[in-house]
Amino acid sequence: MDIENATNDEIERELLDRESAIARSRAEQMVLLREVDRRQTPTAAGCASLGEWVCSRLDVAPETARDLVATARRLEELPDVEDAVAAGVIGFDRAVAVGRFGGRDDTGDLTDLDGYDVAGIRRLAAKRRRMSRIDEEMAFNDRYLVVEPNLDESQWRLNGRLPGFAGRIVVDALDAKAGMFPSESGSVRVSRAARAADALWAISLDTLCGGDGVSIEDPRSVLTVFVDANEAAASNGRAGVTIEGGPRVGEAAIEAILCDGVVEVTARASDGTPLAMGRRSRVIPPRLRRFVLDRDGAACTISGCTSRYRLQVHHITRWVDGGRTDLGNLTTVCWFHHQVAIHGRGFRIDPESPPQRRRLLHPPIHGPPWLDQARAEGTVINEKPRF
């Protein structure tokens, strides 16, 4: 085909012809696989299953092997569907979906599926699926949760599988907790996925700190922060730090740590030798914290917020910027506005806003690291304005 001069209809027709050829090839593969299964070839080759043998010999993904094997077995009882695949009338993916649907009892006439796309057939099959005791046991035994940090633990990835009833409980719990948090942070929309992540974080905090999440003073452990003195000197104090037994963190995490609990800072040389040890310090004394919470009515002071979830006391002018730890510079905020909006997204509290209707200031727009450093050093020349 002369692709450059072909019409859209001709290109579409060619794609359909190619898909039809793939379906015919898959039909031939399924016939061969049934013969391989009959001869017990995988067992002779030391494989645990036909699917494992297909993965190894055909070099395909496990899910492709699973679909090939399962469909080859199911279509043996659905000759009309297999004939349609062999003739290239329907594609392999549709055959897989129809095979799953046709493998269930009380499914009705398969010709009714002509009005559904592949996704629709899958939904219909799932809706009519009957869970046997063996199915339930397999789903339960296959449960797992894997939490994988990257090399410096600055990000974590979660992956897992739960049986149906447990998955529904987890989803309902996350939805209930996420419903406690606003869907907007300033003028920024917080996605459903991000709110689910915040909910999991908050539920974990509830487990560690105890209570129902409305306590006004969370217990805090001592956090030991290690600063690499050589690295900090080379980068004018901008180097990241690490928490004892934990991840490498940056300025935002350190600000959050400095708002809460007891902090112990230790400097160390490149060989790990301690150079200096700072004294332990609680940034906001417990008595002052309780006074601020009482003054603010034990409620978040951000305008429009009604949350009382894990209330925390925050410096209006940041402690790291010289803000004083006194009544005039402290205010009460909920966990979401403190951890997500302020320390997570970089919003600041407007010091000119009323004490019981605090407004959030938008975070600054950052440029590339070299530009931010040049601005700080006053060496920016002919910088174009950004809109």
Backbone torsions as a table, in degrees:
resi	resn	phi	psi	omega
1	MET	NA	136.4	174.1
2	ASP	-84.1	92.6	-171.2
3	ILE	-61.0	-41.1	-175.5
4	GLU	-63.4	-32.7	-177.2
5	ASN	-101.9	0.2	-178.5
6	ALA	-75.6	148.3	175.6
7	THR	-80.1	166.5	178.7
8	ASN	-61.3	-39.0	179.3
9	ASP	-64.2	-39.1	179.5
10	GLU	-66.3	-40.0	178.6
11	ILE	-65.8	-42.7	178.6
12	GLU	-63.1	-40.8	179.0
13	ARG	-63.2	-39.6	179.5
14	GLU	-66.0	-40.1	177.7
15	LEU	-62.7	-42.0	178.3
16	LEU	-63.5	-39.3	178.2
17	ASP	-64.0	-40.4	178.9
18	ARG	-64.8	-41.8	178.8
19	GLU	-64.5	-37.1	177.3
20	SER	-64.2	-39.5	177.9
21	ALA	-65.2	-38.7	177.3
22	ILE	-62.8	-42.0	179.4
23	ALA	-61.5	-42.7	179.9
24	ARG	-63.7	-38.6	178.3
25	SER	-66.4	-40.2	178.6
26	ARG	-64.3	-38.6	178.8
27	ALA	-61.5	-41.0	177.9
28	GLU	-66.1	-38.9	177.7
29	GLN	-62.0	-41.3	-178.1
30	MET	-64.6	-36.9	176.0
31	VAL	-63.2	-44.0	179.4
32	LEU	-65.2	-38.2	-179.7
33	LEU	-65.7	-37.2	177.3
34	ARG	-63.8	-35.1	177.4
35	GLU	-70.8	-39.7	175.9
36	VAL	-60.7	-41.0	179.3
37	ASP	-66.1	-41.4	-178.8
38	ARG	-63.5	-37.1	-179.1
39	ARG	-81.0	-4.5	-179.2
40	GLN	59.1	35.9	179.9
41	THR	-59.8	-42.1	179.2
42	PRO	-58.3	-40.0	179.8
43	THR	-63.6	-41.7	178.9
44	ALA	-66.2	-26.5	-179.6
45	ALA	-89.0	2.5	178.1
46	GLY	82.7	15.8	-179.9
47	CYS	-91.4	149.5	-177.9
48	ALA	-77.8	-23.6	-177.0
49	SER	-157.1	167.6	175.9
50	LEU	-65.5	-36.2	178.4
51	GLY	-61.3	-42.0	177.8
52	GLU	-63.0	-41.1	179.9
53	TRP	-63.6	-41.6	178.9
54	VAL	-64.1	-44.0	177.4
55	CYS	-56.5	-44.5	-175.5
56	SER	-71.7	-48.9	-172.6
57	ARG	-79.0	-36.8	-178.2
58	LEU	-93.8	-8.6	179.5
59	ASP	56.2	52.9	178.6
60	VAL	-118.6	165.9	179.0
61	ALA	-69.2	154.1	-180.0
62	PRO	-55.6	-38.2	-179.2
63	GLU	-68.6	-33.6	176.5
64	THR	-67.3	-43.5	178.1
65	ALA	-62.3	-40.5	179.8
66	ARG	-62.2	-44.2	179.7
67	ASP	-65.2	-40.5	179.4
68	LEU	-62.2	-48.9	-176.6
69	VAL	-66.3	-49.0	-177.0
70	ALA	-63.9	-41.7	-178.5
71	THR	-70.3	-36.4	177.3
72	ALA	-59.9	-39.1	-179.8
73	ARG	-75.1	-40.3	-177.1
74	ARG	-71.9	-39.5	-176.1
75	LEU	-71.4	-12.6	174.8
76	GLU	-62.8	-26.6	177.6
77	GLU	-96.5	-0.9	179.9
78	LEU	-127.7	70.5	-173.9
79	PRO	-60.8	-33.5	-179.9
80	ASP	-63.4	-40.6	178.9
81	VAL	-67.7	-42.8	179.8
82	GLU	-63.0	-39.0	178.2
83	ASP	-64.3	-37.2	179.5
84	ALA	-66.1	-36.9	177.0
85	VAL	-68.4	-45.3	-178.8
86	ALA	-61.4	-29.9	178.9
87	ALA	-87.1	-4.3	-179.9
88	GLY	76.4	15.6	-179.0
89	VAL	-74.7	-38.8	175.8
90	ILE	-122.2	153.5	-179.3
91	GLY	-80.4	168.1	-177.7
92	PHE	-66.0	-39.4	-179.1
93	ASP	-62.3	-39.1	176.2
94	ARG	-66.0	-38.3	178.7
95	ALA	-63.1	-39.6	177.7
96	VAL	-61.0	-47.0	-178.9
97	ALA	-64.7	-44.4	179.4
98	VAL	-64.8	-37.2	178.4
99	GLY	-62.5	-40.5	177.5
100	ARG	-65.7	-41.4	179.6
101	PHE	-66.7	-44.6	-177.5
102	GLY	-72.3	-14.6	179.0
103	GLY	-82.0	-0.5	-179.9
104	ARG	-103.3	153.7	176.9
105	ASP	-76.6	157.3	174.5
106	ASP	55.8	45.6	-177.7
107	THR	-96.7	-12.0	179.7
108	GLY	82.8	-167.9	-177.7
109	ASP	-76.9	126.6	-179.4
110	LEU	-66.3	-20.4	178.7
111	THR	-66.1	-19.0	177.5
112	ASP	-67.2	-15.3	-176.8
113	LEU	-80.0	-6.8	-178.7
114	ASP	-60.6	-27.4	-178.3
115	GLY	-86.2	5.4	-179.3
116	TYR	-113.9	145.5	169.1
117	ASP	-81.5	-178.9	-175.7
118	VAL	-61.7	-43.6	179.9
119	ALA	-62.8	-37.8	179.4
120	GLY	-65.8	-39.2	177.6
121	ILE	-64.5	-39.9	178.4
122	ARG	-62.3	-42.9	179.6
123	ARG	-64.0	-40.9	-179.7
124	LEU	-64.6	-41.5	179.4
125	ALA	-65.4	-40.8	179.2
126	ALA	-65.1	-35.9	-178.8
127	LYS	-67.2	-33.9	-176.7
128	ARG	-95.1	1.5	-176.8
129	ARG	-66.9	138.7	176.7
130	ARG	-107.7	124.8	-178.7
131	MET	-86.4	118.7	174.7
132	SER	-87.2	169.7	177.1
133	ARG	-62.0	-36.0	178.5
134	ILE	-65.6	-41.3	177.7
135	ASP	-59.7	-43.4	-179.4
136	GLU	-65.0	-41.6	179.5
137	GLU	-64.4	-40.1	179.1
138	MET	-64.7	-43.5	179.1
139	ALA	-62.6	-39.7	179.9
140	PHE	-68.6	-44.7	-177.6
141	ASN	-69.7	-22.3	-179.4
142	ASP	-87.9	4.6	-178.0
143	ARG	-67.3	143.4	175.6
144	TYR	-165.6	161.0	173.8
145	LEU	-143.2	124.5	179.5
146	VAL	-117.4	127.0	177.7
147	VAL	-113.9	115.5	-172.4
148	GLU	-119.4	112.7	174.5
149	PRO	-83.6	155.6	170.0
150	ASN	-77.6	-175.7	-169.3
151	LEU	-59.9	-39.1	-178.2
152	ASP	-103.0	10.5	177.6
153	GLU	60.6	25.3	176.8
154	SER	-80.5	-16.5	174.5
155	GLN	-143.1	152.3	-179.6
156	TRP	-130.1	142.0	177.7
157	ARG	-116.4	134.9	179.1
158	LEU	-112.8	137.8	177.4
159	ASN	-146.2	141.9	-178.5
160	GLY	-174.3	-174.9	179.7
161	ARG	-151.3	137.4	-179.4
162	LEU	-130.4	151.4	171.5
163	PRO	-65.6	161.3	-170.9
164	GLY	-53.3	-51.0	-176.3
165	PHE	-65.9	-37.7	179.3
166	ALA	-68.5	-39.9	178.0
167	GLY	-61.3	-40.7	179.0
168	ARG	-65.0	-39.6	177.6
169	ILE	-61.5	-45.0	-179.0
170	VAL	-63.2	-45.3	-179.6
171	VAL	-62.6	-44.0	179.3
172	ASP	-63.3	-39.4	179.6
173	ALA	-66.2	-42.6	178.9
174	LEU	-65.1	-41.0	178.9
175	ASP	-64.0	-40.9	-179.7
176	ALA	-65.0	-43.4	179.6
177	LYS	-69.5	-41.3	179.5
178	ALA	-63.4	-29.0	178.7
179	GLY	-66.7	-14.6	177.1
180	MET	-78.8	-14.4	-175.5
181	PHE	-106.5	146.4	178.5
182	PRO	-67.0	152.4	179.6
183	SER	-86.1	-2.9	177.4
184	GLU	-131.3	142.8	175.4
185	SER	-118.9	101.0	-169.4
186	GLY	68.7	-124.7	176.1
187	SER	-101.9	8.7	-177.9
188	VAL	-97.0	127.5	178.6
189	ARG	-75.7	130.2	178.1
190	VAL	-94.9	119.4	-175.6
191	SER	-66.8	160.3	177.7
192	ARG	-61.4	-39.6	179.7
193	ALA	-64.3	-40.9	179.3
194	ALA	-66.3	-38.1	178.8
195	ARG	-68.0	-34.4	175.8
196	ALA	-64.9	-39.7	177.2
197	ALA	-64.0	-42.5	177.2
198	ASP	-62.3	-38.1	-179.7
199	ALA	-64.8	-42.5	177.6
200	LEU	-62.9	-41.8	176.7
201	TRP	-58.8	-47.2	-177.0
202	ALA	-67.1	-41.2	178.5
203	ILE	-62.3	-39.3	177.3
204	SER	-64.1	-39.0	177.6
205	LEU	-64.2	-39.1	177.4
206	ASP	-59.4	-40.8	-178.8
207	THR	-65.7	-42.5	-178.0
208	LEU	-72.3	-38.7	-174.3
209	CYS	-94.5	-13.8	-179.5
210	GLY	77.7	170.8	177.8
211	GLY	83.5	-174.8	-175.7
212	ASP	-103.0	11.9	176.4
213	GLY	91.2	-2.6	-179.9
214	VAL	-108.7	9.2	177.9
215	SER	-64.9	149.6	-174.5
216	ILE	-97.5	-0.4	177.6
217	GLU	-151.1	108.7	-178.8
218	ASP	-81.7	140.0	173.0
219	PRO	-68.8	138.2	-178.5
220	ARG	-124.2	137.2	174.7
221	SER	-86.8	166.5	177.1
222	VAL	-73.4	128.8	178.0
223	LEU	-105.2	120.1	177.4
224	THR	-97.4	120.1	-177.5
225	VAL	-109.7	126.9	179.3
226	PHE	-103.0	128.9	178.4
227	VAL	-113.1	127.9	176.2
228	ASP	-79.5	106.6	-173.7
229	ALA	-61.6	-42.9	-178.7
230	ASN	-65.1	-42.5	-179.1
231	GLU	-67.1	-40.0	-179.7
232	ALA	-64.7	-39.9	179.4
233	ALA	-65.8	-39.6	-178.5
234	ALA	-68.9	-25.0	-176.6
235	SER	-112.0	22.7	178.8
236	ASN	55.6	39.4	175.6
237	GLY	81.8	6.3	-177.3
238	ARG	-92.9	1.7	-177.2
239	ALA	-65.6	149.1	175.7
240	GLY	-73.4	169.0	179.3
241	VAL	-129.0	169.3	177.1
242	THR	-123.6	150.2	176.5
243	ILE	-96.5	144.5	-178.1
244	GLU	-53.0	123.7	178.4
245	GLY	65.6	16.2	-174.7
246	GLY	-138.3	-155.8	-170.8
247	PRO	-83.3	168.2	170.8
248	ARG	-84.2	133.6	-173.6
249	VAL	-129.9	165.5	179.4
250	GLY	-115.7	-160.4	-172.6
251	GLU	-62.5	-42.3	-176.1
252	ALA	-61.5	-44.3	-179.8
253	ALA	-66.1	-39.4	178.8
254	ILE	-63.9	-40.0	177.1
255	GLU	-60.3	-42.1	179.3
256	ALA	-64.0	-39.8	179.1
257	ILE	-64.8	-40.8	-177.3
258	LEU	-68.9	-18.1	177.7
259	CYS	-78.1	-20.2	-171.2
260	ASP	-128.4	149.8	164.2
261	GLY	62.3	-160.2	-176.7
262	VAL	-103.6	131.0	-177.6
263	VAL	-119.7	133.1	178.4
264	GLU	-124.6	116.3	-175.0
265	VAL	-105.1	130.0	179.2
266	THR	-128.4	127.7	175.5
267	ALA	-94.0	148.2	-179.6
268	ARG	-144.6	150.6	178.2
269	ALA	-78.9	177.1	-177.3
270	SER	-64.1	-24.5	178.7
271	ASP	-89.7	5.2	177.3
272	GLY	91.9	-1.5	-179.2
273	THR	-72.3	128.6	177.4
274	PRO	-63.3	131.8	179.5
275	LEU	-100.3	-40.4	-179.8
276	ALA	-154.3	149.2	-179.3
277	MET	-125.5	117.2	179.1
278	GLY	-76.8	158.3	-179.9
279	ARG	-76.7	154.1	174.6
280	ARG	-67.9	141.6	179.5
281	SER	-144.2	134.1	171.0
282	ARG	-97.9	116.6	-172.0
283	VAL	-61.0	-45.5	177.9
284	ILE	-117.9	114.4	-179.1
285	PRO	-59.9	147.5	-177.6
286	PRO	-55.5	-41.3	-177.9
287	ARG	-65.3	-42.0	178.4
288	LEU	-66.1	-38.5	177.9
289	ARG	-59.7	-46.2	-179.7
290	ARG	-64.4	-36.5	-179.7
291	PHE	-65.6	-43.8	179.9
292	VAL	-63.3	-43.4	179.6
293	LEU	-61.3	-41.1	178.3
294	ASP	-67.5	-42.5	-179.9
295	ARG	-59.5	-38.2	-177.0
296	ASP	-88.9	10.3	176.7
297	GLY	73.3	21.9	-179.8
298	ALA	50.8	48.5	179.4
299	ALA	-148.6	156.1	177.9
300	CYS	-66.3	134.7	-176.8
301	THR	-93.2	-0.6	177.5
302	ILE	-66.5	133.2	-175.9
303	SER	-56.4	126.3	177.7
304	GLY	89.0	-10.2	-177.6
305	CYS	-89.6	134.4	178.4
306	THR	-115.8	8.9	-175.5
307	SER	-75.4	142.7	172.1
308	ARG	-119.6	20.4	-176.3
309	TYR	-75.4	115.4	176.7
310	ARG	45.5	64.8	-179.4
311	LEU	-62.5	138.5	-179.2
312	GLN	-135.7	151.8	-179.8
313	VAL	-96.0	132.6	-173.0
314	HIS	-128.2	145.1	175.1
315	HIS	-76.0	127.0	177.5
316	ILE	-67.2	-54.6	167.6
317	THR	-90.2	123.2	-169.7
318	ARG	-54.7	141.8	177.9
319	TRP	-59.3	-38.0	-179.2
320	VAL	-71.2	-16.7	177.6
321	ASP	-97.8	12.2	178.2
322	GLY	95.2	6.5	178.7
323	GLY	-62.7	135.8	-176.1
324	ARG	-79.6	149.4	176.5
325	THR	-92.3	73.1	177.7
326	ASP	-136.5	172.6	-173.2
327	LEU	-57.3	-39.0	-176.4
328	GLY	-68.8	-18.3	-176.8
329	ASN	-111.6	13.1	-178.8
330	LEU	-120.8	145.1	177.0
331	THR	-147.8	161.3	-177.5
332	THR	-97.1	131.3	177.2
333	VAL	-134.6	153.8	177.4
334	CYS	-79.1	171.4	-176.9
335	TRP	-60.5	-41.5	-177.7
336	PHE	-62.4	-50.7	-177.7
337	HIS	-67.7	-30.4	-179.5
338	HIS	-75.5	-53.7	-173.1
339	GLN	-84.0	-38.1	-175.1
340	VAL	-89.7	-55.9	-174.7
341	ALA	-72.0	-49.8	-173.5
342	ILE	-81.1	-58.8	-175.6
343	HIS	-83.0	-25.4	179.4
344	GLY	-84.4	-48.6	-174.7
345	ARG	-100.8	-8.6	173.6
346	GLY	89.1	13.2	176.5
347	PHE	-69.4	154.2	176.0
348	ARG	-122.7	153.8	176.7
349	ILE	-83.8	130.8	177.9
350	ASP	-71.4	114.2	-177.5
351	PRO	-67.4	-17.1	-179.2
352	GLU	-88.2	-6.0	-178.4
353	SER	-77.7	155.4	-178.9
354	PRO	-60.1	149.1	-176.1
355	PRO	-57.6	-33.8	-178.4
356	GLN	-103.8	7.9	176.6
357	ARG	-140.3	58.8	-176.6
358	ARG	-67.8	134.8	176.8
359	ARG	-102.5	154.6	177.9
360	LEU	-101.9	134.9	176.4
361	LEU	-94.2	140.0	-178.8
362	HIS	-62.7	144.4	177.5
363	PRO	-67.6	152.9	178.4
364	PRO	-66.2	151.1	176.5
365	ILE	-86.9	119.8	-177.1
366	HIS	-94.9	143.9	172.7
367	GLY	-98.2	-165.5	176.0
368	PRO	-59.5	153.7	-178.6
369	PRO	-52.5	-39.3	-178.7
370	TRP	-66.6	-32.0	-179.9
371	LEU	-73.9	-41.5	176.8
372	ASP	-60.4	-40.6	179.6
373	GLN	-67.4	-39.1	179.4
374	ALA	-64.9	-38.4	177.4
375	ARG	-63.3	-43.6	-178.8
376	ALA	-62.6	-33.3	-178.4
377	GLU	-90.7	-3.9	178.7
378	GLY	71.6	29.9	-176.9
379	THR	-112.3	15.5	179.6
380	VAL	-77.3	129.0	-179.4
381	ILE	-122.0	130.0	175.7
382	ASN	53.6	44.6	177.0
383	GLU	-73.2	127.9	178.6
384	LYS	-76.0	141.3	178.9
385	PRO	-66.3	146.9	177.4
386	ARG	-108.4	137.0	-177.6
387	PHE	-109.9	NA	NA
